[in-house]
Amino acid sequence: MKAVVFTLGCKVNECESDSLIAGLKALGYTVSDKLEKADLYIVNTCAVTAEAEKKSRQTAARIKKLNPNAKIIFTGCATQKNPQAFADKDDNFLVTGVFNKGEILNHLSEKGVKVSPECGVFEELLPTDTLRTRAFIKVQDGCNNFCSYCIIPYLRGRNRSRNPESVLNEINHLSPKEAVINGINLSAYNYNGTTLSGLIERLQGVETRIRLGSLEVGVITESFLTALKNLKNFAPHFHLSLQSGSNNVLKKMNRHYTAEEYAEKVDLIRKFFPDAGITTDIIVGFPTETDEDFIDTVKLVDRVKFSDIHPFPFSPRSGTVAFKMKDLPPEIKKERLNKLLELKAERKKNFINSFIGKQLEFLFEEVKDGYAEGYSENYIRLYVKDFIDNGKIRKVTVIAPFKDGALAEIKE
């Protein structure tokens, strides 16, 4: 029997999918994470934007083309938000939600809607497995921030964190080349008084390269950065959520920092990690965003000099505070998005060019079109010709910009 665990959305979903993959293998299934012909499909959905929710629903039709008689189980944020929208597509589907995902494997033959109530404690996943070079380690779930544009706290529930010993045991068990520590709101990690800094301190003896998921401004302190500096093998890449460079918009978004504070935190990161990659998300066209507000965002992008940016237009989400605000015209959103896309390309190019002739560490992930592909420690996509994998992270020299990253050659 073959199964597919198909994941949409965030790295937390990928962690949960990895757990389901391991569980299915234990049951004797051959498992893939790509949409291909199979007997059983588990779709881990996303609802962060209206478009993500739409794509989650459309997966049903894509699967039916591959195997009209396949069993399909939908789970995740989009099903938590609107389970009936999935159940109505076929009365043979099983639709679950965000909570108790580990129980899915006990209900493979069932159908209908089985959405569990919110759980107030961190739910340990099944022993994990992964089909990737990097292992995604979930340490936190839920969010208490309630940003005015975001539906996730209403779906994922309140903040809850994982026992540090459990985190350490998983990393030691998997022994991956790289472990990506993440959560719905990773910065809010707090297990019985052990904060994210404390968790990092518990990982100081780990040989595996440690990378962090998305962070909030407030977690960036000297003590936190010192803990990262003391890791044996830390990947200096900080995805520091911004959303807007305008203080007016940040306040309306219910983001608890200013543009000035954000820039100061970036300066502090670069004091500890001068070559760090600093990436971010930016929402363009928030309902209250004026031309002046957008100019403030552009100015902050120029000031920070990100290594990469993920800009996307505001998407109204029913059930959020911002949904009640007057949406901006699509043409304004498009114009501002195009401007940020230009800045994204420029900043990314400048960051890559700054490493030409220098050494980075290459983590092999896959071979495509004759090139080995993977990421450097500061999250530059690297391409290496004639690469032989010896199972280790390799030192490479950056040669030139190439595709969406840089061409590199083995140094050792």
C-alpha positions in Angstrom: 0.0 0.0 0.0 1.2 3.5 -0.9 0.4 6.7 1.0 1.1 10.3 0.3 1.4 12.9 3.1 1.0 16.3 1.3 1.8 19.5 3.2 0.7 23.0 2.5 1.8 26.0 4.6 4.3 26.4 7.4 7.2 24.4 8.8 5.1 23.3 11.8 2.8 21.5 9.4 5.9 19.9 7.9 6.9 18.7 11.4 3.5 17.2 11.9 3.6 15.6 8.5 7.0 14.0 9.2 5.4 12.4 12.3 2.6 11.0 10.2 5.1 9.7 7.6 6.9 7.8 10.3 3.7 6.4 11.6 2.5 5.3 8.2 5.9 3.6 7.6 5.5 1.7 10.8 2.1 0.5 9.6 3.8 -0.9 6.4 3.0 1.8 3.9 5.4 3.1 1.3 5.2 6.9 1.8 5.8 9.9 -0.4 5.5 13.6 0.3 4.7 14.5 -3.3 1.3 14.4 -5.0 1.5 11.2 -7.0 -0.6 8.1 -7.4 -1.3 6.4 -4.1 -4.0 4.5 -2.2 -4.2 6.9 0.8 -3.7 10.6 1.0 -3.3 12.8 4.1 -3.4 16.5 3.3 -2.1 18.8 5.9 -3.9 22.1 5.0 -3.2 25.8 5.5 -5.4 28.8 6.2 -2.9 31.6 6.7 -4.4 33.4 3.7 -7.6 33.0 1.7 -5.5 31.8 -1.2 -3.8 29.1 0.9 -7.2 27.9 2.1 -8.5 27.8 -1.5 -5.4 25.8 -2.6 -6.0 23.4 0.3 -9.6 22.7 -0.9 -8.4 22.4 -4.5 -6.1 19.5 -3.5 -9.1 17.2 -3.5 -9.6 17.6 -7.3 -5.9 17.1 -8.0 -5.9 13.9 -6.0 -9.0 12.6 -7.7 -7.2 12.9 -11.1 -4.4 10.7 -9.8 -6.7 8.1 -8.2 -10.5 8.5 -8.3 -10.9 5.8 -5.7 -8.3 6.9 -3.2 -9.0 7.5 0.5 -8.4 11.1 1.4 -7.9 12.5 4.9 -7.8 16.3 5.4 -6.4 17.9 8.5 -4.9 21.2 9.6 -5.8 24.8 9.9 -8.1 25.1 6.9 -10.2 22.2 8.1 -10.2 23.6 11.6 -11.6 26.8 10.2 -14.2 25.3 7.9 -14.4 21.5 8.0 -17.7 21.2 6.1 -16.1 22.9 3.0 -14.0 19.7 2.7 -16.5 17.2 3.9 -19.0 18.4 1.3 -16.7 17.5 -1.6 -17.1 13.8 -1.0 -18.9 11.8 1.6 -16.0 9.3 1.8 -13.5 11.9 3.1 -12.3 12.0 6.7 -11.9 15.6 7.9 -10.0 16.3 11.1 -8.6 19.6 12.5 -5.5 21.0 14.2 -5.6 19.0 17.4 -4.8 15.3 18.0 -3.2 14.8 14.6 -1.4 11.9 16.0 -4.7 10.1 16.3 -5.3 10.2 12.6 -3.5 6.9 12.1 -6.1 5.2 14.3 -8.9 6.3 12.0 -7.6 5.6 8.5 -10.7 3.7 7.5 -13.2 6.2 8.9 -15.1 9.1 7.2 -17.0 12.2 8.1 -16.0 15.1 10.3 -13.9 14.4 13.4 -12.5 17.7 14.6 -11.2 17.5 18.2 -11.6 20.3 20.8 -8.7 22.6 21.6 -6.0 21.1 23.7 -4.4 23.2 26.4 -1.0 21.4 26.5 1.6 20.7 24.0 0.7 17.5 22.1 3.7 15.3 21.6 3.9 13.9 18.1 4.6 10.4 17.1 8.3 9.5 16.8 9.4 11.5 13.7 10.9 10.6 10.4 11.7 12.8 7.5 12.2 12.5 3.7 14.4 15.6 3.7 18.0 16.3 4.6 17.0 18.8 7.2 14.8 17.8 10.1 12.1 20.2 11.3 11.7 20.0 15.0 8.4 21.4 16.5 8.9 22.8 20.0 5.9 25.2 20.3 2.3 25.5 19.2 -0.4 28.2 19.4 -0.2 31.9 19.6 -1.4 34.6 22.1 -0.5 37.6 19.9 -3.8 38.1 18.0 -2.3 40.3 15.2 -5.3 42.0 13.7 -4.8 40.4 10.3 -4.1 36.8 11.5 -6.6 34.0 11.8 -4.1 31.4 13.2 -4.6 32.1 17.0 -8.3 31.3 16.6 -7.4 28.0 14.9 -4.3 26.8 16.7 -5.3 27.9 20.2 -3.1 29.4 23.0 0.6 29.2 23.4 2.0 25.9 24.6 5.5 24.5 24.6 7.4 21.2 24.5 9.6 19.7 27.2 13.2 20.6 26.5 14.3 17.0 27.2 11.9 15.8 24.5 13.3 18.3 22.0 16.9 17.1 22.8 15.9 13.5 22.6 14.3 13.9 19.1 17.4 15.7 17.7 19.7 13.0 19.1 17.4 10.2 17.8 17.3 11.7 14.3 20.9 12.9 14.2 20.2 15.0 11.1 22.8 17.2 9.4 20.6 20.2 10.3 17.7 20.6 12.7 15.3 23.5 12.2 13.7 24.5 15.5 10.3 26.0 14.9 6.8 26.7 16.2 3.7 28.7 15.4 5.2 31.5 17.6 8.7 30.2 18.3 9.6 33.3 20.2 6.9 32.6 22.8 8.5 29.2 23.8 8.2 28.8 27.6 8.1 25.4 29.2 7.7 25.9 33.0 9.9 29.0 33.0 12.4 27.7 30.4 12.3 30.3 27.6 13.7 30.0 24.1 17.1 31.1 25.4 17.0 28.3 28.0 16.1 25.8 25.3 19.0 26.9 23.2 21.3 26.5 26.2 20.1 22.9 26.5 21.2 22.2 22.9 24.8 23.4 23.4 26.2 19.9 23.3 24.5 19.0 20.0 26.7 18.4 17.0 23.9 18.9 14.5 23.7 22.3 12.8 20.9 24.2 14.5 18.7 26.7 12.5 15.8 28.6 13.9 12.4 29.2 12.4 10.6 32.6 12.3 11.3 34.9 15.2 9.6 38.0 16.7 11.5 41.2 17.5 11.1 40.9 21.3 13.1 37.7 21.6 16.3 39.3 20.2 18.4 40.1 23.3 22.1 39.9 24.1 21.5 36.9 26.3 19.6 35.1 23.5 22.3 35.9 20.9 25.0 34.8 23.4 23.2 31.4 23.8 23.2 31.0 20.0 26.8 32.0 19.8 27.7 29.2 22.3 26.1 26.5 20.1 28.6 24.1 18.5 27.1 24.6 15.1 24.6 27.4 14.6 23.3 28.5 11.2 23.3 32.3 11.4 20.0 32.9 9.6 17.3 35.0 11.3 13.9 35.2 9.8 12.7 38.2 11.7 9.0 39.0 11.1 8.4 42.7 10.2 5.1 43.0 8.3 5.4 46.8 8.0 8.0 49.6 8.4 5.3 52.1 9.4 4.7 52.6 13.1 1.1 53.6 12.3 0.4 50.4 10.5 2.3 48.3 13.0 0.0 49.7 15.7 -3.1 48.9 13.7 -1.7 45.4 13.1 -1.4 44.9 16.9 2.4 44.3 16.5 4.2 45.3 19.7 7.3 47.0 18.4 8.2 50.1 16.4 10.3 50.3 13.2 13.1 51.9 15.2 13.1 49.0 17.6 13.2 46.5 14.7 16.2 48.2 13.2 18.0 48.2 16.5 17.4 44.5 16.9 18.9 43.9 13.4 22.0 45.9 14.5 22.3 43.7 17.6 22.1 40.5 15.5 24.9 41.8 13.2 27.0 42.7 16.2 27.0 39.0 17.1 26.8 37.5 13.6 28.2 39.9 11.0 27.5 37.5 8.1 24.0 36.6 9.1 21.3 36.2 6.6 18.3 38.3 7.8 15.0 37.6 6.0 11.5 38.8 6.6 7.8 38.9 5.7 6.1 42.1 4.7 2.4 42.7 4.1 1.6 45.3 1.5 -1.7 47.1 1.3 -2.9 46.7 4.8 -6.3 48.5 5.0 -4.9 51.6 6.8 -1.6 51.8 4.8 -1.2 55.2 3.2 1.4 56.2 0.6 3.5 57.7 3.4 3.2 54.5 5.4 4.5 52.5 2.4 7.4 54.9 2.0 8.3 54.2 5.6 8.4 50.5 4.8 10.7 51.1 1.8 13.0 53.2 3.9 13.3 50.5 6.5 14.0 47.9 3.9 16.8 50.2 2.6 18.1 50.7 6.2 18.1 47.0 7.2 19.5 45.6 3.9 17.7 42.2 4.2 19.2 39.2 2.5 15.8 38.3 1.2 12.2 39.5 1.6 8.8 37.7 1.3 6.3 40.4 0.4 2.7 39.6 -0.1 -0.5 41.5 -0.4 -3.0 41.8 2.5 -5.6 39.1 2.4 -8.8 39.8 4.4 -9.6 36.8 6.7 -13.1 36.5 8.1 -13.0 36.3 11.9 -10.1 38.8 12.3 -10.2 42.5 13.4 -8.8 43.6 10.1 -11.5 41.9 8.1 -13.9 44.7 9.2 -11.5 47.4 7.9 -12.0 48.8 4.4 -9.7 46.9 2.0 -7.5 48.9 -0.4 -8.0 48.7 -4.2 -6.2 45.8 -5.8 -4.2 48.1 -8.1 -2.6 49.9 -5.1 -1.7 46.5 -3.6 -0.2 45.4 -6.9 1.9 48.5 -7.4 3.3 48.3 -3.9 4.0 44.6 -4.2 5.9 45.1 -7.4 8.0 47.8 -5.7 8.9 45.4 -2.9 9.6 42.6 -5.4 12.1 44.9 -7.1 13.8 45.7 -3.7 13.8 42.0 -2.9 15.7 41.1 -6.0 18.2 44.0 -5.5 18.8 43.2 -1.8 19.2 39.4 -2.4 21.6 40.1 -5.3 23.7 42.4 -3.1 23.8 39.9 -0.3 24.9 37.1 -2.5 27.6 39.2 -4.3 29.1 40.1 -0.9 30.1 36.4 -0.5 31.8 35.9 -3.9 35.2 34.5 -3.3 34.4 33.6 0.3 33.8 30.3 2.0 30.4 29.0 3.2 29.2 25.7 4.5 27.0 23.7 2.0 24.3 21.3 3.1 23.4 19.0 0.2 19.7 18.4 -0.3 19.0 17.3 -3.8 20.4 16.9 -7.4 18.6 18.7 -10.1 19.7 19.4 -13.7 23.2 18.3 -13.0 23.7 20.5 -9.9 23.7 19.5 -6.3 21.5 22.0 -4.5 21.3 23.1 -0.8 21.6 25.9 1.6 24.5 27.7 3.2 24.5 28.4 6.9 23.2 32.0 6.2 20.5 30.7 3.8 21.9 31.3 0.4 20.7 28.7 -2.1 23.9 27.1 -3.4 24.5 25.1 -6.6 27.5 22.8 -6.9 28.6 21.0 -10.1 30.1 17.5 -10.0 29.3 17.0 -6.3 29.8 13.7 -4.5 27.9 13.5 -1.2 30.0 12.1 1.7 27.2 12.6 4.2 28.7 15.8 5.7 28.3 19.5 5.5 31.0 20.6 3.0 33.0 23.8 2.8 32.6 25.6 -0.5 33.8 28.8 -2.2 31.1 31.0 -3.7 31.9 31.6 -7.4 29.1 33.8 -8.9 25.4 34.5 -8.7 23.5 31.6 -10.3 19.7 31.1 -10.7 18.1 32.0 -7.4 21.3 31.8 -5.4 25.0 31.2 -6.1 27.3 28.8 -7.9 29.9 27.3 -5.6 32.7 24.7 -5.7 34.0 22.3 -3.1 36.9 23.8 -1.2 38.3 20.7 0.5 
